[in-house]
Amino acid sequence: MNTRDDLTLSGLVHDLNNVFQTLVDAADLLSGDPRYTKLSAAILRSVERGKNIAAGLQAGTGAGTPFEQILANAIAFVEDSVAAGRGPDISFVCEVEPGIQLGGHWAWERVLINLFLNAMHAMPDGGTIYVRACKTDGQIEIVVRDEGSGIAQGVLEHLFLPHVSTGSSGLGLHIVETIVKQDGGCVRAANRSDTLGAEFTITLPSRPQAIPARA
């Protein structure tokens, strides 16, 4: 394999798998110490998710995946982040209509994870994230609410631009909007009217669309 071939997606996935194996070896070592049993399990679950994402990138997964599965994987990521000491205690309240499917499950996990991480940042002392997904008027609607302090009016209208959101890199919400648009949908942000906190609403065509592999 020449240098040019090494830069293909397949070559990058191969390199990522080598990194994953190093993490697996480290997790196995940690598992021998009772103090790090939960951390070891969290690392192994994260590695498995990373492998699934890499495989999805390579295959260009377009088949519909139940939203319940996508949501469960995203919640598991947040719970593992908390277990690793990277965030406050977060609970979830979910109301999901059965039968909702989305194409490119790895990309939609990324959408939910970025929204959840944004909510965690807005709730440094912990709180609850509310998720609702339903079909309405021939569309799929997904709503994610938090109990944070809300979004400043001066930021709200520019929230999805790069380096504007409140996350560590300022790219999380920009990535959310990019993926949603690529699947034919739209996302909007607002402050909750019932209490403190932010609310993100995603609307999509009810028919899942194939998401091509991203280089």
Secondary structure, DSSP 8 states (H G I E B T S, - for coil): --HHHHTSHHHHHHHHHHHHHHHHHHHHHHHTSGGGHHHHHHHHHHHHHHHHHHHHHHHT--SEEEHHHHHHHHHHHHHHHHHTTSS--EEEEEEE-TT-EEE-HHHHHHHHHHHHHHHHHH-TT-EEEEEEEEEETTEEEEEEE--SS---HHHHTTTTSTTTSSSSSS-HHHHHHHHHHHTT-EEEEEE-SSSSSEEEEEEEESS--------
